[in-house]
Amino acid sequence: MSLPKPSNEPILDYAPGSPERTELRSAIGELQATARELPCVIGGERTMGKSRRDVSCPADHQLQLGTVGEAGEAEVEAAIAAAQAARPAWQDLPQTARGEIFLRAAELLAGPWRQRLNAATLLNQSKTPHQAEIDSACELIDFLRFNAYYAEHLADDQPASSPGVYNRLEMRPLDGFIYAVSPFNFTAIAGNLPTAPAMVGNTVVWKPSPNAALSGALILELLETAGLPPGVINLVHGDAATITDQVLSDAAFAGLHFTGSTAVFQGLYAKIGGRIANYRCYPRIVGESGGKDFIVAHPSADPAAVATAIVRGGFEFQGQKCSAASRAYVPASLWPEIRDRAVADTKQLKVGDPRDFSMFMGAVISEAAFDRIRGYQQLAAKDTTVLAGGGGDKSTGYFVEPTLVEVSDAGHRLMREEVFGPLVTCFVYDDAAYADTLDLCDRTSPYALTGAVFARDRAAIAEAHRRLRFAAGNFYINDKPTGAVVGQQPFGGSRMSGTNDKAGSALNLLRWTSPRTVKETFVSSTAYGYPYMASE
């Protein structure tokens, strides 16, 4: 038996009069009508833990979406125990049988669950219908389908066997449990971080972002509906530092699957290293931790394409993508046209509650995010040229204006630091300094996640390709640096952007396996001697 070869899920457009538009509105109405309990799920059992916390809509503070039950020490201990108890049966299940569960989840999500999870992402994370569709529907469906297929074929490349010997390679799971820590900004990532290790036979303790608790709850319900056995993925809400410290103290901890901030990832890496002698095995560490993603325009670039990439790449989902365009290098000869186009487009963007489908942007995720981004806007107002935007209002929702600024100093903080919000900083360079600008781009930021070059001159593209080889794990030519598609552009970056283990590819799944080589000799030797030992 073999699982079917996957293809990418088609994106619905939600145009007026379309059935998906009507279905999404209905799902939004159902979810916002009643706040629900969002418990920890341990070994298939629901528990509200030791404390509770309310979850509200970032675009409408008055709308309560649910109440989260937060884990204490006992719940975390139980989650680890449940993961360990579920391991033997789960890892002994044939790879195809495990894959079939996730394929069923993908089909449920493509059908009856689609608008339910899209509505949760719209309300919980303030994504527009389009941003929710490409995330919580299409990308998560693709992760489930493609990873199931990749997992089945990890052991296709088998070793050679000599006469009388049968050699084979077995793809085992890791010897322990996996800890998955997922962010708020992509429901698909929240689904992928625990399921990718589970695909190949691991069991998981999963801590989703507190700012995406509703979406996380529905992901686990979807997997359970598809037939995922209890204990394979155990969901725990609560204080990140407390839960993490307890998880990383367990000798059976075997791997970390993380997406989040650079500071947190570095802290986890150091903590694991400090406890390395206490673990049963050397843990696998797979992480993606942010970016300062660039657009470099050559003098031969199409100004309209560059301006559109700045606006879409920088402001979709309020710039809360690790791949969001955040800094742009523009030649002086094209700057007036690119600036005027980008400013005009930015000023037309509508910001507001995404339940109003005319909005291009929703709210940022929290008050802390709002205050941090406003701080960068205030820095911009102090010592840069603000071309558009610069304001914000958190009275009813955490709304930040899309902001476009120009700096004269290529080393300005706004060219170096990750803002994680709708702010794009532009630096204008002399046309003759293209090569130097590429080198400047490469060394300015500690990150290396995504980046784009725009040019019609093929030699200029080749030069950027060479000089920026290590500046981005996902490199785009004449396109914005966002929108990676599973199976087409495996995602991940290096330097301070992470371990570059390429989510959405077989490379990521390999990290969750511990291969075993098996040699079987059909006729065993019965004497210890060798021919060279014989007398002359």
C-alpha positions, 0 to 999 in steps of 0.5 A: 500500500502507498499513500496518494501523491499530494497536490496543493489545496486550491485557495478559495477567493471569498468573492461576494456571492461565493458559497465560501463567503456565506459559510465563513460568515456563518461560522464566525457567527457560531464561534462568537456567539458563545465563549467556550472552555479551552482545556488542556488535553492530556491522554485524551482527557480534558482538564481545566488545570490549576487556573483560568484565563479569559481569551478575547478578540484582538480586534474587539476587546469586548468579545470574549472567545473562551476561557483557557484552563492552564496547567500546573506541575501535576498536569505537565507531569501527566502530559509527559506520562501520557506521551510516554505511555502512548509511545509503544503502540503509536511507534509500532503502527505501520507508517502508512496507517499513521499517515492515513489518520493525518490524510483524513484530518486533511480531508475533514479540514478541506471540507466540513472543518474548513470555515470553522478553523478559518473563523477561529483564526479570523477571530482569535488572531485577527486574520482577514478571510484571505490570510486565514484561508491561505493559513488555517485551511490551505497551508495546514491541509498541505502540511498534513498531506505532504508530510504524510507522503514524505514520511512514507518515503523516508526509507525508500533509499535502502543500502546495498546488500552483498551476496548472502547478506540482507541490509536494510535501513529502518526509520525509528522515532526518537527515544523519548517525547517531543516538546512542541512550542508554537506561535500565534501567527500561523495556525498552520505552524501550530498544527505542523509543529506537533504533527510533523514529529508524530507522523514518524512515530513520536509522541508529543507534549504541545504548548500552543501560544496563549494568543491562539488558544481557540485555534489550537483547541480546534486543531486538536479536536480535528485530529481526534475526529480523524482518529488520532489516538489519545496521548499521541499529542498532549496539549498544555496551556499555561505559563511558558517558562514554568511548563518549559522548565519542567519539560526540559528537566525530564530525562525522556525529553528527546526533541524541541520543535519551536517557532517563536522569538530569537531570545526565547529560542536561544534561552531554550538552546542554552538550557538544553545544553546545560542539562545535556548529561541528564538526558537519555539521548542527545535531543534534536533541536529544530527552531525558527526564530524570526527575521529582518527580511529584505527587498533589494531593487536593482536599477533595472527593476519594475517599479510597480512590482517593487512597490507592490512587494513592499506593500503586500510583503510588509503589511499583510497580516499586520506584518506579523509574519517572520517572513514579512518584508521589513527593509528595502534597498531602492536605487535613487533612479527608481526611488521617486516612482517606487515611493509614490506608488508605495505611499499611495497604496499604503494610504488606501489600505483599510485597517479594522475588524476583519469581520468586515471583509473590506479590510486589508489589515486587522489588529495586532495580536495583543496590547504588548505587541501594540505598545512595542510596535508603537515604540518603533513608530515613535522612533521613526517619527523622531529620526526618520522620514515618515512617508505614510502611517505612523499612528495607532489606536487601541481603544476598541482593538489593537490597530496599528497603521501601516507605516512606511519610512525612509532612512539615510543611515543604512545601519539604523535600528529600523534596518536591523531590528525585527519589528514584527509589525506593519513597518517597512524601512527604506534606504535609497542607494546610489545606482552605481553602488548595487554590489556594495548594497548587496554586501551591506544587506548581507551584513546589516542584520543578524537574521537570514530568513527570507529576502527578495531581489527585483531586477530585469537584468539577468546579470544583476540577479546572478550577482544578488544570488551569489552575494546574498547566498547566506542572507536568506534561507528562502530567496525570491526573485521578482516576488515578495519575500512571503508566501512560501507554499508547502511542497514548493518552497520549503521554509526556514532560515539560518543565522539567528533565524533558526536551524533551517530544517525546512518545514514542509519538506522531508528534510524536517521529518528526518530530524524526528527520526533515529535510523537503525541499520539492520544486517542479516546474514543468511549463512553464518560463519562457523570458524574464526580463521581467515585464509591469510592465516594458512601456512605456506 
